[in-house]
């Protein structure tokens, strides 16, 4: 049970770190704040698909 909680917490932390990374990366690449917030929300609600889509659309 403790191992399950530890793994769940670790995955949650990785998820939040990836959301923050995507937000900062989109701002750093010169995208608008609204676009960065949309990326952040997509990453929060659809973690794996959001990351894949962001990695595809981030390259201009």
N, CA, C, O and CB atoms as a CASP TS submission, in Angstrom:
PFRMAT TS
TARGET T0000
AUTHOR 0000-0000-0000
METHOD Language model
MODEL 1
PARENT N/A
ATOM      1  N   UNK     1       0.833  -1.189   0.000  1.00  0.00           N
ATOM      2  CA  UNK     1       0.000   0.000   0.000  1.00  0.00           C
ATOM      3  C   UNK     1       0.879   1.255   0.000  1.00  0.00           C
ATOM      4  O   UNK     1       0.608   2.212  -0.725  1.00  0.00           O
ATOM      5  CB  UNK     1      -0.949  -0.003   1.219  1.00  0.00           C
ATOM      6  N   UNK     2       1.919   1.239   0.809  1.00  0.00           N
ATOM      7  CA  UNK     2       2.808   2.396   0.878  1.00  0.00           C
ATOM      8  C   UNK     2       3.550   2.603  -0.440  1.00  0.00           C
ATOM      9  O   UNK     2       3.774   3.738  -0.861  1.00  0.00           O
ATOM     10  CB  UNK     2       3.809   2.229   2.023  1.00  0.00           C
ATOM     11  N   UNK     3       3.924   1.516  -1.078  1.00  0.00           N
ATOM     12  CA  UNK     3       4.597   1.606  -2.373  1.00  0.00           C
ATOM     13  C   UNK     3       3.675   2.224  -3.419  1.00  0.00           C
ATOM     14  O   UNK     3       4.120   3.043  -4.223  1.00  0.00           O
ATOM     15  CB  UNK     3       5.067   0.217  -2.835  1.00  0.00           C
ATOM     16  N   UNK     4       2.407   1.847  -3.419  1.00  0.00           N
ATOM     17  CA  UNK     4       1.429   2.416  -4.338  1.00  0.00           C
ATOM     18  C   UNK     4       1.294   3.920  -4.131  1.00  0.00           C
ATOM     19  O   UNK     4       1.250   4.682  -5.097  1.00  0.00           O
ATOM     20  CB  UNK     4       0.070   1.736  -4.160  1.00  0.00           C
ATOM     21  N   UNK     5       1.230   4.346  -2.876  1.00  0.00           N
ATOM     22  CA  UNK     5       1.121   5.779  -2.592  1.00  0.00           C
ATOM     23  C   UNK     5       2.379   6.532  -3.029  1.00  0.00           C
ATOM     24  O   UNK     5       2.286   7.646  -3.546  1.00  0.00           O
ATOM     25  CB  UNK     5       0.868   6.005  -1.097  1.00  0.00           C
ATOM     26  N   UNK     6       3.525   5.945  -2.828  1.00  0.00           N
ATOM     27  CA  UNK     6       4.770   6.585  -3.230  1.00  0.00           C
ATOM     28  C   UNK     6       4.849   6.733  -4.749  1.00  0.00           C
ATOM     29  O   UNK     6       5.223   7.794  -5.250  1.00  0.00           O
ATOM     30  CB  UNK     6       5.966   5.784  -2.715  1.00  0.00           C
ATOM     31  N   UNK     7       4.500   5.679  -5.480  1.00  0.00           N
ATOM     32  CA  UNK     7       4.527   5.738  -6.946  1.00  0.00           C
ATOM     33  C   UNK     7       3.497   6.732  -7.463  1.00  0.00           C
ATOM     34  O   UNK     7       3.774   7.473  -8.406  1.00  0.00           O
ATOM     35  CB  UNK     7       4.269   4.347  -7.549  1.00  0.00           C
ATOM     36  N   UNK     8       2.323   6.757  -6.865  1.00  0.00           N
ATOM     37  CA  UNK     8       1.291   7.708  -7.267  1.00  0.00           C
ATOM     38  C   UNK     8       1.757   9.143  -7.047  1.00  0.00           C
ATOM     39  O   UNK     8       1.559  10.001  -7.908  1.00  0.00           O
ATOM     40  CB  UNK     8      -0.005   7.448  -6.493  1.00  0.00           C
ATOM     41  N   UNK     9       2.366   9.403  -5.916  1.00  0.00           N
ATOM     42  CA  UNK     9       2.863  10.747  -5.627  1.00  0.00           C
ATOM     43  C   UNK     9       3.981  11.129  -6.588  1.00  0.00           C
ATOM     44  O   UNK     9       4.030  12.268  -7.053  1.00  0.00           O
ATOM     45  CB  UNK     9       3.359  10.837  -4.177  1.00  0.00           C
ATOM     46  N   UNK    10       4.868  10.208  -6.891  1.00  0.00           N
ATOM     47  CA  UNK    10       5.969  10.480  -7.820  1.00  0.00           C
ATOM     48  C   UNK    10       5.433  10.792  -9.211  1.00  0.00           C
ATOM     49  O   UNK    10       5.922  11.715  -9.862  1.00  0.00           O
ATOM     50  CB  UNK    10       6.935   9.282  -7.881  1.00  0.00           C
ATOM     51  N   UNK    11       4.443  10.047  -9.677  1.00  0.00           N
ATOM     52  CA  UNK    11       3.849  10.324 -10.987  1.00  0.00           C
ATOM     53  C   UNK    11       3.120  11.663 -11.000  1.00  0.00           C
ATOM     54  O   UNK    11       3.143  12.367 -12.009  1.00  0.00           O
ATOM     55  CB  UNK    11       2.886   9.205 -11.378  1.00  0.00           C
ATOM     56  N   UNK    12       2.478  12.019  -9.903  1.00  0.00           N
ATOM     57  CA  UNK    12       1.814  13.317  -9.800  1.00  0.00           C
ATOM     58  C   UNK    12       2.831  14.453  -9.894  1.00  0.00           C
ATOM     59  O   UNK    12       2.588  15.448 -10.578  1.00  0.00           O
ATOM     60  CB  UNK    12       1.026  13.416  -8.481  1.00  0.00           C
ATOM     61  N   UNK    13       3.951  14.312  -9.221  1.00  0.00           N
ATOM     62  CA  UNK    13       5.000  15.336  -9.267  1.00  0.00           C
ATOM     63  C   UNK    13       5.568  15.455 -10.676  1.00  0.00           C
ATOM     64  O   UNK    13       5.797  16.566 -11.154  1.00  0.00           O
ATOM     65  CB  UNK    13       6.125  15.007  -8.265  1.00  0.00           C
ATOM     66  N   UNK    14       5.797  14.336 -11.344  1.00  0.00           N
ATOM     67  CA  UNK    14       6.290  14.370 -12.726  1.00  0.00           C
ATOM     68  C   UNK    14       5.280  15.055 -13.637  1.00  0.00           C
ATOM     69  O   UNK    14       5.662  15.820 -14.522  1.00  0.00           O
ATOM     70  CB  UNK    14       6.582  12.944 -13.234  1.00  0.00           C
ATOM     71  N   UNK    15       4.014  14.790 -13.431  1.00  0.00           N
ATOM     72  CA  UNK    15       2.951  15.421 -14.222  1.00  0.00           C
ATOM     73  C   UNK    15       2.970  16.941 -14.053  1.00  0.00           C
ATOM     74  O   UNK    15       2.899  17.676 -15.038  1.00  0.00           O
ATOM     75  CB  UNK    15       1.574  14.862 -13.815  1.00  0.00           C
ATOM     76  N   UNK    16       3.063  17.405 -12.827  1.00  0.00           N
ATOM     77  CA  UNK    16       3.084  18.850 -12.565  1.00  0.00           C
ATOM     78  C   UNK    16       4.341  19.482 -13.157  1.00  0.00           C
ATOM     79  O   UNK    16       4.274  20.574 -13.720  1.00  0.00           O
ATOM     80  CB  UNK    16       3.010  19.129 -11.045  1.00  0.00           C
ATOM     81  N   UNK    17       5.481  18.813 -13.036  1.00  0.00           N
ATOM     82  CA  UNK    17       6.732  19.341 -13.601  1.00  0.00           C
ATOM     83  C   UNK    17       6.620  19.447 -15.117  1.00  0.00           C
ATOM     84  O   UNK    17       7.075  20.435 -15.693  1.00  0.00           O
ATOM     85  CB  UNK    17       7.935  18.441 -13.214  1.00  0.00           C
ATOM     86  N   UNK    18       6.028  18.460 -15.775  1.00  0.00           N
ATOM     87  CA  UNK    18       5.849  18.519 -17.222  1.00  0.00           C
ATOM     88  C   UNK    18       4.900  19.649 -17.631  1.00  0.00           C
ATOM     89  O   UNK    18       5.114  20.295 -18.656  1.00  0.00           O
ATOM     90  CB  UNK    18       5.321  17.184 -17.738  1.00  0.00           C
ATOM     91  N   UNK    19       3.866  19.888 -16.843  1.00  0.00           N
ATOM     92  CA  UNK    19       2.948  20.993 -17.134  1.00  0.00           C
ATOM     93  C   UNK    19       3.665  22.332 -17.045  1.00  0.00           C
ATOM     94  O   UNK    19       3.502  23.187 -17.915  1.00  0.00           O
ATOM     95  CB  UNK    19       1.755  20.972 -16.170  1.00  0.00           C
ATOM     96  N   UNK    20       4.446  22.510 -16.010  1.00  0.00           N
ATOM     97  CA  UNK    20       5.200  23.763 -15.844  1.00  0.00           C
ATOM     98  C   UNK    20       6.232  23.910 -16.949  1.00  0.00           C
ATOM     99  O   UNK    20       6.431  25.011 -17.460  1.00  0.00           O
ATOM    100  CB  UNK    20       5.890  23.811 -14.463  1.00  0.00           C
ATOM    101  N   UNK    21       6.894  22.816 -17.329  1.00  0.00           N
ATOM    102  CA  UNK    21       7.882  22.870 -18.411  1.00  0.00           C
ATOM    103  C   UNK    21       7.239  23.300 -19.731  1.00  0.00           C
ATOM    104  O   UNK    21       7.789  24.140 -20.444  1.00  0.00           O
ATOM    105  CB  UNK    21       8.561  21.502 -18.580  1.00  0.00           C
ATOM    106  N   UNK    22       6.081  22.731 -20.058  1.00  0.00           N
ATOM    107  CA  UNK    22       5.403  23.065 -21.308  1.00  0.00           C
ATOM    108  C   UNK    22       4.991  24.535 -21.306  1.00  0.00           C
ATOM    109  O   UNK    22       5.129  25.217 -22.322  1.00  0.00           O
ATOM    110  CB  UNK    22       4.169  22.159 -21.517  1.00  0.00           C
ATOM    111  N   UNK    23       4.490  25.024 -20.180  1.00  0.00           N
ATOM    112  CA  UNK    23       4.096  26.431 -20.078  1.00  0.00           C
ATOM    113  C   UNK    23       5.305  27.342 -20.283  1.00  0.00           C
ATOM    114  O   UNK    23       5.249  28.279 -21.080  1.00  0.00           O
ATOM    115  CB  UNK    23       3.441  26.712 -18.708  1.00  0.00           C
ATOM    116  N   UNK    24       6.385  27.073 -19.574  1.00  0.00           N
ATOM    117  CA  UNK    24       7.583  27.910 -19.696  1.00  0.00           C
ATOM    118  C   UNK    24       8.200  27.816 -21.078  1.00  0.00           C
ATOM    119  O   UNK    24       8.688  28.815 -21.607  1.00  0.00           O
ATOM    120  CB  UNK    24       8.612  27.516 -18.651  1.00  0.00           C
ATOM    121  N   UNK    25       8.186  26.640 -21.668  1.00  0.00           N
ATOM    122  CA  UNK    25       8.758  26.464 -22.995  1.00  0.00           C
ATOM    123  C   UNK    25       7.973  27.249 -24.035  1.00  0.00           C
ATOM    124  O   UNK    25       8.564  27.857 -24.928  1.00  0.00           O
ATOM    125  CB  UNK    25       8.793  24.986 -23.368  1.00  0.00           C
ATOM    126  N   UNK    26       6.662  27.243 -23.929  1.00  0.00           N
ATOM    127  CA  UNK    26       5.871  28.000 -24.896  1.00  0.00           C
ATOM    128  C   UNK    26       6.077  29.506 -24.728  1.00  0.00           C
ATOM    129  O   UNK    26       6.092  30.236 -25.719  1.00  0.00           O
ATOM    130  CB  UNK    26       4.388  27.655 -24.750  1.00  0.00           C
ATOM    131  N   UNK    27       6.233  29.973 -23.508  1.00  0.00           N
ATOM    132  CA  UNK    27       6.534  31.398 -23.281  1.00  0.00           C
ATOM    133  C   UNK    27       7.924  31.716 -23.819  1.00  0.00           C
ATOM    134  O   UNK    27       8.115  32.748 -24.463  1.00  0.00           O
ATOM    135  CB  UNK    27       6.441  31.758 -21.763  1.00  0.00           C
ATOM    136  N   UNK    28       8.891  30.851 -23.564  1.00  0.00           N
ATOM    137  CA  UNK    28      10.268  31.068 -24.012  1.00  0.00           C
ATOM    138  C   UNK    28      10.370  31.101 -25.532  1.00  0.00           C
ATOM    139  O   UNK    28      11.226  31.795 -26.079  1.00  0.00           O
ATOM    140  CB  UNK    28      11.180  29.980 -23.457  1.00  0.00           C
ATOM    141  N   UNK    29       9.507  30.359 -26.219  1.00  0.00           N
ATOM    142  CA  UNK    29       9.522  30.337 -27.668  1.00  0.00           C
ATOM    143  C   UNK    29       8.777  31.517 -28.277  1.00  0.00           C
ATOM    144  O   UNK    29       8.653  31.600 -29.499  1.00  0.00           O
ATOM    145  CB  UNK    29       8.929  29.053 -28.164  1.00  0.00           C
ATOM    146  N   UNK    30       8.284  32.420 -27.456  1.00  0.00           N
ATOM    147  CA  UNK    30       7.659  33.635 -27.960  1.00  0.00           C
ATOM    148  C   UNK    30       6.172  33.523 -28.234  1.00  0.00           C
ATOM    149  O   UNK    30       5.599  34.393 -28.890  1.00  0.00           O
ATOM    150  CB  UNK    30       8.335  34.048 -29.190  1.00  0.00           C
ATOM    151  N   UNK    31       5.546  32.483 -27.751  1.00  0.00           N
ATOM    152  CA  UNK    31       4.096  32.348 -27.935  1.00  0.00           C
ATOM    153  C   UNK    31       3.381  33.280 -26.957  1.00  0.00           C
ATOM    154  O   UNK    31       3.972  33.730 -25.976  1.00  0.00           O
ATOM    155  CB  UNK    31       3.636  30.864 -27.723  1.00  0.00           C
ATOM    156  N   UNK    32       2.125  33.564 -27.227  1.00  0.00           N
ATOM    157  CA  UNK    32       1.365  34.452 -26.362  1.00  0.00           C
ATOM    158  C   UNK    32       1.040  33.764 -25.034  1.00  0.00           C
ATOM    159  O   UNK    32       1.106  32.541 -24.916  1.00  0.00           O
ATOM    160  CB  UNK    32       0.075  34.903 -27.062  1.00  0.00           C
ATOM    161  N   UNK    33       0.694  34.568 -24.059  1.00  0.00           N
ATOM    162  CA  UNK    33       0.343  34.038 -22.744  1.00  0.00           C
ATOM    163  C   UNK    33      -0.917  33.185 -22.825  1.00  0.00           C
ATOM    164  O   UNK    33      -1.025  32.171 -22.136  1.00  0.00           O
ATOM    165  CB  UNK    33       0.147  35.180 -21.740  1.00  0.00           C
ATOM    166  N   UNK    34      -1.870  33.587 -23.659  1.00  0.00           N
ATOM    167  CA  UNK    34      -3.098  32.810 -23.810  1.00  0.00           C
ATOM    168  C   UNK    34      -2.803  31.423 -24.374  1.00  0.00           C
ATOM    169  O   UNK    34      -3.376  30.429 -23.927  1.00  0.00           O
ATOM    170  CB  UNK    34      -4.089  33.549 -24.719  1.00  0.00           C
ATOM    171  N   UNK    35      -1.909  31.360 -25.353  1.00  0.00           N
ATOM    172  CA  UNK    35      -1.515  30.071 -25.923  1.00  0.00           C
ATOM    173  C   UNK    35      -0.853  29.197 -24.851  1.00  0.00           C
ATOM    174  O   UNK    35      -1.122  27.999 -24.760  1.00  0.00           O
ATOM    175  CB  UNK    35      -0.555  30.278 -27.122  1.00  0.00           C
ATOM    176  N   UNK    36       0.007  29.809 -24.052  1.00  0.00           N
ATOM    177  CA  UNK    36       0.696  29.057 -22.993  1.00  0.00           C
ATOM    178  C   UNK    36      -0.295  28.527 -21.958  1.00  0.00           C
ATOM    179  O   UNK    36      -0.127  27.417 -21.453  1.00  0.00           O
ATOM    180  CB  UNK    36       1.749  29.942 -22.305  1.00  0.00           C
ATOM    181  N   UNK    37      -1.312  29.301 -21.643  1.00  0.00           N
ATOM    182  CA  UNK    37      -2.320  28.849 -20.677  1.00  0.00           C
ATOM    183  C   UNK    37      -3.141  27.703 -21.267  1.00  0.00           C
ATOM    184  O   UNK    37      -3.490  26.760 -20.556  1.00  0.00           O
ATOM    185  CB  UNK    37      -3.249  30.021 -20.267  1.00  0.00           C
ATOM    186  N   UNK    38      -3.450  27.779 -22.563  1.00  0.00           N
ATOM    187  CA  UNK    38      -4.171  26.689 -23.219  1.00  0.00           C
ATOM    188  C   UNK    38      -3.331  25.411 -23.190  1.00  0.00           C
ATOM    189  O   UNK    38      -3.849  24.323 -22.939  1.00  0.00           O
ATOM    190  CB  UNK    38      -4.528  27.070 -24.678  1.00  0.00           C
ATOM    191  N   UNK    39      -2.041  25.553 -23.446  1.00  0.00           N
ATOM    192  CA  UNK    39      -1.140  24.403 -23.379  1.00  0.00           C
ATOM    193  C   UNK    39      -1.113  23.837 -21.962  1.00  0.00           C
ATOM    194  O   UNK    39      -1.163  22.621 -21.774  1.00  0.00           O
ATOM    195  CB  UNK    39       0.285  24.799 -23.829  1.00  0.00           C
ATOM    196  N   UNK    40      -1.035  24.717 -20.968  1.00  0.00           N
ATOM    197  CA  UNK    40      -1.016  24.275 -19.573  1.00  0.00           C
ATOM    198  C   UNK    40      -2.291  23.512 -19.218  1.00  0.00           C
ATOM    199  O   UNK    40      -2.219  22.458 -18.587  1.00  0.00           O
ATOM    200  CB  UNK    40      -0.844  25.477 -18.636  1.00  0.00           C
ATOM    201  N   UNK    41      -3.440  24.022 -19.608  1.00  0.00           N
ATOM    202  CA  UNK    41      -4.701  23.342 -19.312  1.00  0.00           C
ATOM    203  C   UNK    41      -4.812  22.013 -20.058  1.00  0.00           C
ATOM    204  O   UNK    41      -5.314  21.030 -19.514  1.00  0.00           O
ATOM    205  CB  UNK    41      -5.882  24.241 -19.672  1.00  0.00           C
ATOM    206  N   UNK    42      -4.342  21.989 -21.300  1.00  0.00           N
ATOM    207  CA  UNK    42      -4.368  20.729 -22.052  1.00  0.00           C
ATOM    208  C   UNK    42      -3.483  19.688 -21.378  1.00  0.00           C
ATOM    209  O   UNK    42      -3.843  18.514 -21.296  1.00  0.00           O
ATOM    210  CB  UNK    42      -3.910  20.953 -23.509  1.00  0.00           C
ATOM    211  N   UNK    43      -2.337  20.121 -20.901  1.00  0.00           N
ATOM    212  CA  UNK    43      -1.438  19.195 -20.208  1.00  0.00           C
ATOM    213  C   UNK    43      -2.026  18.732 -18.875  1.00  0.00           C
ATOM    214  O   UNK    43      -1.814  17.590 -18.467  1.00  0.00           O
ATOM    215  CB  UNK    43      -0.076  19.854 -19.976  1.00  0.00           C
ATOM    216  N   UNK    44      -2.753  19.601 -18.204  1.00  0.00           N
ATOM    217  CA  UNK    44      -3.343  19.219 -16.920  1.00  0.00           C
ATOM    218  C   UNK    44      -4.451  18.180 -17.095  1.00  0.00           C
ATOM    219  O   UNK    44      -4.526  17.216 -16.334  1.00  0.00           O
ATOM    220  CB  UNK    44      -3.895  20.452 -16.205  1.00  0.00           C
ATOM    221  N   UNK    45      -5.310  18.376 -18.099  1.00  0.00           N
ATOM    222  CA  UNK    45      -6.465  17.500 -18.252  1.00  0.00           C
ATOM    223  C   UNK    45      -6.200  16.282 -19.126  1.00  0.00           C
ATOM    224  O   UNK    45      -6.850  15.251 -18.953  1.00  0.00           O
ATOM    225  CB  UNK    45      -7.602  18.273 -18.820  1.00  0.00           C
ATOM    226  N   UNK    46      -5.256  16.381 -20.066  1.00  0.00           N
ATOM    227  CA  UNK    46      -4.926  15.269 -20.958  1.00  0.00           C
ATOM    228  C   UNK    46      -3.413  15.093 -20.971  1.00  0.00           C
ATOM    229  O   UNK    46      -2.757  15.518 -21.922  1.00  0.00           O
ATOM    230  CB  UNK    46      -5.474  15.518 -22.405  1.00  0.00           C
ATOM    231  N   UNK    47      -2.847  14.482 -19.944  1.00  0.00           N
ATOM    232  CA  UNK    47      -1.397  14.478 -19.774  1.00  0.00           C
ATOM    233  C   UNK    47      -0.613  13.874 -20.936  1.00  0.00           C
ATOM    234  O   UNK    47       0.274  14.535 -21.476  1.00  0.00           O
ATOM    235  CB  UNK    47      -1.061  13.743 -18.540  1.00  0.00           C
ATOM    236  N   UNK    48      -0.906  12.672 -21.325  1.00  0.00           N
ATOM    237  CA  UNK    48      -0.097  12.012 -22.348  1.00  0.00           C
ATOM    238  C   UNK    48      -0.398  12.587 -23.727  1.00  0.00           C
ATOM    239  O   UNK    48       0.521  12.918 -24.475  1.00  0.00           O
ATOM    240  CB  UNK    48      -0.349  10.497 -22.338  1.00  0.00           C
ATOM    241  N   UNK    49      -1.672  12.706 -24.065  1.00  0.00           N
ATOM    242  CA  UNK    49      -2.044  13.253 -25.367  1.00  0.00           C
ATOM    243  C   UNK    49      -1.639  14.720 -25.457  1.00  0.00           C
ATOM    244  O   UNK    49      -1.171  15.167 -26.505  1.00  0.00           O
ATOM    245  CB  UNK    49      -3.558  13.099 -25.611  1.00  0.00           C
ATOM    246  N   UNK    50      -1.809  15.465 -24.386  1.00  0.00           N
ATOM    247  CA  UNK    50      -1.404  16.871 -24.380  1.00  0.00           C
ATOM    248  C   UNK    50       0.085  17.040 -24.621  1.00  0.00           C
ATOM    249  O   UNK    50       0.496  17.938 -25.356  1.00  0.00           O
ATOM    250  CB  UNK    50      -1.781  17.517 -23.067  1.00  0.00           C
ATOM    251  N   UNK    51       0.894  16.191 -24.013  1.00  0.00           N
ATOM    252  CA  UNK    51       2.339  16.258 -24.207  1.00  0.00           C
ATOM    253  C   UNK    51       2.710  15.916 -25.646  1.00  0.00           C
ATOM    254  O   UNK    51       3.546  16.591 -26.247  1.00  0.00           O
ATOM    255  CB  UNK    51       3.053  15.310 -23.238  1.00  0.00           C
ATOM    256  N   UNK    52       2.101  14.884 -26.195  1.00  0.00           N
ATOM    257  CA  UNK    52       2.399  14.501 -27.572  1.00  0.00           C
ATOM    258  C   UNK    52       2.008  15.614 -28.536  1.00  0.00           C
ATOM    259  O   UNK    52       2.780  15.960 -29.429  1.00  0.00           O
ATOM    260  CB  UNK    52       1.672  13.199 -27.939  1.00  0.00           C
ATOM    261  N   UNK    53       0.829  16.170 -28.364  1.00  0.00           N
ATOM    262  CA  UNK    53       0.373  17.248 -29.242  1.00  0.00           C
ATOM    263  C   UNK    53       1.279  18.463 -29.098  1.00  0.00           C
ATOM    264  O   UNK    53       1.631  19.089 -30.098  1.00  0.00           O
ATOM    265  CB  UNK    53      -1.087  17.629 -28.927  1.00  0.00           C
ATOM    266  N   UNK    54       1.660  18.805 -27.883  1.00  0.00           N
ATOM    267  CA  UNK    54       2.534  19.963 -27.702  1.00  0.00           C
ATOM    268  C   UNK    54       3.894  19.735 -28.353  1.00  0.00           C
ATOM    269  O   UNK    54       4.433  20.644 -28.984  1.00  0.00           O
ATOM    270  CB  UNK    54       2.710  20.269 -26.212  1.00  0.00           C
ATOM    271  N   UNK    55       4.449  18.554 -28.210  1.00  0.00           N
ATOM    272  CA  UNK    55       5.743  18.274 -28.828  1.00  0.00           C
ATOM    273  C   UNK    55       5.664  18.334 -30.348  1.00  0.00           C
ATOM    274  O   UNK    55       6.655  18.661 -31.001  1.00  0.00           O
ATOM    275  CB  UNK    55       6.251  16.907 -28.389  1.00  0.00           C
ATOM    276  N   UNK    56       4.507  18.026 -30.919  1.00  0.00           N
ATOM    277  CA  UNK    56       4.341  18.107 -32.368  1.00  0.00           C
ATOM    278  C   UNK    56       4.188  19.561 -32.819  1.00  0.00           C
ATOM    279  O   UNK    56       4.800  19.970 -33.805  1.00  0.00           O
ATOM    280  CB  UNK    56       3.124  17.280 -32.815  1.00  0.00           C
ATOM    281  N   UNK    57       3.372  20.345 -32.101  1.00  0.00           N
ATOM    282  CA  UNK    57       3.090  21.711 -32.570  1.00  0.00           C
ATOM    283  C   UNK    57       4.108  22.733 -32.111  1.00  0.00           C
ATOM    284  O   UNK    57       4.074  23.867 -32.590  1.00  0.00           O
ATOM    285  CB  UNK    57       1.735  22.137 -32.107  1.00  0.00           C
ATOM    286  N   UNK    58       5.005  22.394 -31.214  1.00  0.00           N
ATOM    287  CA  UNK    58       5.946  23.386 -30.706  1.00  0.00           C
ATOM    288  C   UNK    58       6.993  23.753 -31.726  1.00  0.00           C
ATOM    289  O   UNK    58       7.534  24.857 -31.674  1.00  0.00           O
ATOM    290  CB  UNK    58       6.613  22.882 -29.462  1.00  0.00           C
ATOM    291  N   UNK    59       7.301  22.855 -32.665  1.00  0.00           N
ATOM    292  CA  UNK    59       8.291  23.160 -33.706  1.00  0.00           C
ATOM    293  C   UNK    59       7.609  23.898 -34.841  1.00  0.00           C
ATOM    294  O   UNK    59       6.676  23.386 -35.459  1.00  0.00           O
ATOM    295  CB  UNK    59       8.976  21.867 -34.231  1.00  0.00           C
ATOM    296  N   UNK    60       8.076  25.086 -35.105  1.00  0.00           N
ATOM    297  CA  UNK    60       7.479  25.893 -36.169  1.00  0.00           C
ATOM    298  C   UNK    60       8.040  25.530 -37.514  1.00  0.00           C
ATOM    299  O   UNK    60       7.647  26.114 -38.525  1.00  0.00           O
ATOM    300  CB  UNK    60       7.694  27.362 -35.909  1.00  0.00           C
TER
END
